[in-house]
Amino acid sequence: MYTFMSDAVRQGLEDARKAALKRKDRLSVHDGDDTYRVRRLWDGGFALDLDGSDRLRGRVDIYDGPKHLYQCLVMSSVADDNERVFEFKWLTPAATAPAADFVKPDFVPAGLISR
């Protein structure tokens, strides 16, 4: 389909597609102080824009806006079309509460009646 379009039309379509992805997708990868927008996320990895994402390695954090979702270990990347595809070794959900050092009961009453 792209072979019959002029370069200006092809570039305009690519810019419009990137703008639409930025508007609807809030996922981002944080590597220290660097932040990258996530184009796609699946069970085994994620994809970022090709520009400026080649130095991403090691443990990174995945956020949905301000909410911390996951920590993952990035182990490899491959350039594919206009995106860089990363695979991770492990993906762990971010803890929302501190770890408990006791077993929590299955049934917890909503409140206690005092005398």
Backbone bond lengths (Angstrom), bond angles and torsions (degrees), N, CA, C in turn:
res aa  C-N    CA-C-N  psi(-1)  N-CA   C-N-CA  omega(-1)  CA-C   N-CA-C  phi
1 M - - - 1.433 - - 1.524 110.73 -
2 Y 1.320 118.40 -37.79 1.448 121.40 -177.00 1.525 112.87 -74.69
3 T 1.313 118.88 -15.13 1.461 120.54 -177.05 1.525 112.38 -71.28
4 F 1.334 118.31 -21.12 1.456 121.60 -177.47 1.520 112.83 -97.18
5 M 1.331 118.30 2.00 1.464 121.56 -178.47 1.523 110.48 -103.51
6 S 1.312 114.40 150.96 1.464 118.12 176.08 1.524 109.56 -73.05
7 D 1.317 116.51 164.67 1.461 120.84 -178.73 1.518 111.91 -63.50
8 A 1.325 117.95 -36.76 1.461 121.23 -178.94 1.532 110.72 -66.43
9 V 1.325 117.46 -42.11 1.468 121.20 178.89 1.524 110.10 -67.02
10 R 1.319 117.15 -42.62 1.460 121.64 178.90 1.529 110.83 -61.76
11 Q 1.335 117.38 -43.09 1.465 121.66 178.72 1.528 110.65 -65.87
12 G 1.330 117.40 -39.42 1.463 121.17 177.67 1.519 112.11 -63.25
13 L 1.316 117.28 -42.24 1.468 121.01 177.24 1.530 111.39 -64.48
14 E 1.324 117.14 -40.50 1.464 121.14 178.67 1.529 111.05 -64.95
15 D 1.332 117.88 -41.57 1.465 121.66 178.41 1.528 111.20 -65.54
16 A 1.334 116.85 -39.49 1.463 120.58 178.42 1.526 110.96 -66.67
17 R 1.322 117.60 -37.73 1.461 121.04 178.57 1.525 110.69 -66.62
18 K 1.320 117.39 -41.32 1.472 121.00 177.82 1.524 111.36 -65.11
19 A 1.331 117.59 -40.13 1.463 120.87 178.77 1.524 111.06 -65.27
20 A 1.328 117.48 -38.36 1.464 120.76 178.36 1.524 110.96 -67.29
21 L 1.321 117.32 -38.24 1.462 120.01 177.20 1.521 111.50 -64.54
22 K 1.316 118.04 -39.46 1.460 121.13 -179.75 1.521 111.59 -67.67
23 R 1.315 117.67 -34.20 1.462 120.45 -178.53 1.521 111.59 -71.97
24 K 1.317 118.12 -42.25 1.460 119.55 -171.78 1.519 113.54 -92.49
25 D 1.317 119.16 -13.23 1.446 120.80 -175.19 1.520 109.95 -116.44
26 R 1.317 115.73 122.99 1.452 120.13 -178.32 1.518 112.28 -105.57
27 L 1.324 119.07 -0.42 1.454 120.91 -178.93 1.520 110.71 -68.23
28 S 1.334 115.53 140.26 1.452 120.25 178.50 1.522 109.40 -145.86
29 V 1.331 114.91 154.65 1.466 122.63 177.71 1.523 107.22 -109.08
30 H 1.327 116.37 130.68 1.462 122.08 178.90 1.517 108.29 -112.19
31 D 1.323 115.52 123.93 1.460 122.73 176.19 1.523 106.68 -123.01
32 G 1.313 116.41 92.15 1.458 119.94 -174.19 1.518 109.67 67.34
33 D 1.327 117.38 -120.32 1.465 121.95 178.37 1.526 112.66 -91.43
34 D 1.329 118.24 -8.09 1.465 122.28 -178.59 1.526 110.48 -87.55
35 T 1.333 115.91 140.75 1.460 122.31 179.71 1.523 109.15 -128.01
36 Y 1.340 116.22 134.84 1.463 122.53 179.90 1.520 108.85 -128.89
37 R 1.321 117.55 139.63 1.467 122.73 175.70 1.523 110.22 -77.38
38 V 1.334 116.66 136.04 1.466 122.28 178.33 1.519 108.24 -90.75
39 R 1.327 116.03 126.58 1.468 120.43 176.94 1.522 110.80 -84.39
40 R 1.337 116.23 -43.67 1.475 121.64 179.80 1.527 108.10 -143.09
41 L 1.338 115.93 148.42 1.463 122.30 176.82 1.522 107.58 -136.21
42 W 1.334 117.61 131.59 1.465 121.98 177.92 1.517 108.00 -140.42
43 D 1.340 116.96 -176.63 1.462 122.07 -173.55 1.522 113.19 -60.09
44 G 1.316 118.64 -35.41 1.454 120.89 -174.36 1.510 115.74 -104.32
45 G 1.338 118.37 -0.25 1.451 118.95 -178.47 1.510 113.04 173.35
46 F 1.325 114.72 -163.92 1.453 121.42 179.03 1.519 108.79 -152.90
47 A 1.335 116.12 166.26 1.457 122.11 -179.45 1.519 109.36 -126.47
48 L 1.343 115.44 139.07 1.462 123.20 177.85 1.522 109.16 -122.04
49 D 1.329 116.81 170.28 1.464 120.73 172.72 1.522 109.23 -62.23
50 L 1.307 116.59 148.99 1.458 121.37 -178.05 1.523 111.73 -68.31
51 D 1.318 117.37 -31.32 1.473 121.41 -176.08 1.522 111.21 -73.57
52 G 1.330 117.33 119.80 1.453 122.46 171.26 1.508 117.23 76.95
53 S 1.321 119.50 10.91 1.464 120.33 -176.56 1.525 112.74 -111.63
54 D 1.332 118.77 16.28 1.461 120.84 -174.50 1.524 113.18 -80.04
55 R 1.314 119.85 -16.42 1.454 121.85 -174.84 1.529 112.56 -97.77
56 L 1.305 119.12 13.20 1.463 122.86 -177.04 1.527 109.82 -81.26
57 R 1.330 117.01 118.60 1.467 123.41 -179.93 1.515 109.42 -150.04
58 G 1.325 117.01 155.55 1.458 121.95 173.24 1.519 113.29 85.29
59 R 1.343 115.84 -154.78 1.462 121.30 -177.17 1.516 109.87 -81.35
60 V 1.322 115.72 127.72 1.456 122.38 178.43 1.522 109.17 -130.99
61 D 1.320 116.23 163.49 1.464 122.50 179.19 1.518 109.26 -113.78
62 I 1.333 116.51 141.09 1.464 122.54 178.21 1.524 107.74 -111.07
63 Y 1.335 115.49 127.49 1.462 122.13 -177.73 1.520 110.12 -119.56
64 D 1.333 115.82 150.38 1.457 122.93 169.15 1.519 105.88 -113.45
65 G 1.321 116.44 94.17 1.460 120.33 -171.46 1.524 108.47 66.32
66 P 1.342 118.65 -124.76 1.462 120.23 178.04 1.524 113.83 -88.40
67 K 1.330 117.68 -6.53 1.471 121.71 -175.07 1.528 111.11 -87.47
68 H 1.327 116.52 123.98 1.461 122.34 179.30 1.526 108.89 -78.49
69 L 1.346 117.49 117.08 1.458 121.70 -176.86 1.524 112.95 -97.36
70 Y 1.343 117.70 -54.81 1.459 121.91 -170.56 1.524 111.50 -139.08
71 Q 1.329 113.66 159.11 1.452 122.57 163.95 1.517 105.46 -118.36
72 C 1.328 117.86 139.24 1.451 119.88 -179.97 1.519 110.61 -144.71
73 L 1.331 115.39 159.83 1.451 122.68 178.34 1.517 108.35 -109.36
74 V 1.335 116.30 110.24 1.464 122.80 -178.88 1.516 108.38 -82.05
75 M 1.341 116.31 127.94 1.460 118.26 -176.76 1.517 113.97 -118.97
76 S 1.325 120.46 -24.25 1.459 120.14 179.31 1.517 110.40 -153.75
77 S 1.344 115.00 159.58 1.457 120.35 178.04 1.523 109.82 -145.34
78 V 1.337 114.92 150.57 1.465 122.19 179.67 1.525 107.95 -138.41
79 A 1.321 117.32 135.68 1.462 121.39 175.71 1.527 108.55 -81.38
80 D 1.345 116.44 127.19 1.456 121.91 -178.19 1.529 108.05 -139.08
81 D 1.331 117.87 113.99 1.467 124.15 -175.61 1.519 109.98 53.99
82 N 1.335 117.74 -119.38 1.461 121.69 -177.83 1.517 112.36 -103.55
83 E 1.323 118.22 20.63 1.448 121.03 -179.82 1.524 111.10 -138.45
84 R 1.313 116.26 157.81 1.461 122.25 175.97 1.518 106.80 -108.70
85 V 1.328 115.73 123.16 1.464 122.67 -176.25 1.526 108.44 -97.82
86 F 1.327 116.13 124.01 1.461 122.92 179.96 1.521 109.87 -109.65
87 E 1.322 116.14 141.98 1.459 121.75 172.61 1.516 107.94 -111.97
88 F 1.330 116.40 143.77 1.454 117.58 177.88 1.516 110.56 -118.05
89 K 1.332 114.42 152.87 1.457 122.01 -178.04 1.516 110.70 -81.07
90 W 1.311 117.12 -40.78 1.461 121.52 175.92 1.513 110.00 -144.58
91 L 1.337 114.42 153.65 1.461 123.20 179.67 1.519 106.96 -134.74
92 T 1.331 117.13 119.77 1.456 121.93 -176.99 1.522 109.39 -121.59
93 P 1.349 117.89 129.28 1.466 118.75 175.23 1.530 110.46 -62.71
94 A 1.303 116.74 143.02 1.464 121.49 179.30 1.519 109.23 -72.32
95 A 1.310 116.65 139.01 1.464 122.14 179.94 1.529 109.61 -73.61
96 T 1.330 115.79 134.94 1.460 120.36 178.51 1.526 111.72 -99.69
97 A 1.328 116.87 -15.05 1.461 121.85 179.79 1.528 108.05 -139.38
98 P 1.332 117.12 157.89 1.463 118.11 178.09 1.525 111.22 -65.65
99 A 1.311 115.91 155.63 1.462 120.95 -179.72 1.525 109.89 -67.72
100 A 1.329 116.50 138.06 1.471 121.57 178.88 1.522 109.07 -89.55
101 D 1.336 116.14 140.43 1.458 120.13 178.82 1.526 111.25 -102.96
102 F 1.339 116.75 25.38 1.459 122.42 177.73 1.519 108.40 -147.24
103 V 1.333 115.60 164.30 1.459 120.74 179.52 1.527 108.41 -85.55
104 K 1.303 115.75 126.80 1.458 119.88 178.99 1.523 109.19 -84.72
105 P 1.339 118.02 134.90 1.471 119.84 -179.93 1.534 110.99 -69.24
106 D 1.347 115.07 155.94 1.462 119.63 179.29 1.522 111.41 -67.76
107 F 1.345 116.55 -41.32 1.461 120.79 -178.66 1.521 109.06 -105.83
108 V 1.311 116.12 123.22 1.459 121.89 176.38 1.521 107.17 -122.66
109 P 1.368 118.05 121.50 1.459 118.74 -179.63 1.526 111.63 -65.86
110 A 1.327 114.49 150.85 1.462 119.68 -179.72 1.511 111.97 -70.00
111 G 1.329 117.88 -27.70 1.455 122.81 179.57 1.505 109.88 -167.20
112 L 1.298 117.38 161.95 1.448 122.56 178.57 1.545 109.63 -110.39
113 I 1.327 115.23 141.01 1.473 119.81 178.72 1.523 107.44 -92.59
114 S 1.306 115.94 123.46 1.470 119.56 178.42 1.528 109.53 -93.83
115 R 1.310 117.85 164.13 1.476 121.59 -177.86 1.465 112.41 -75.17
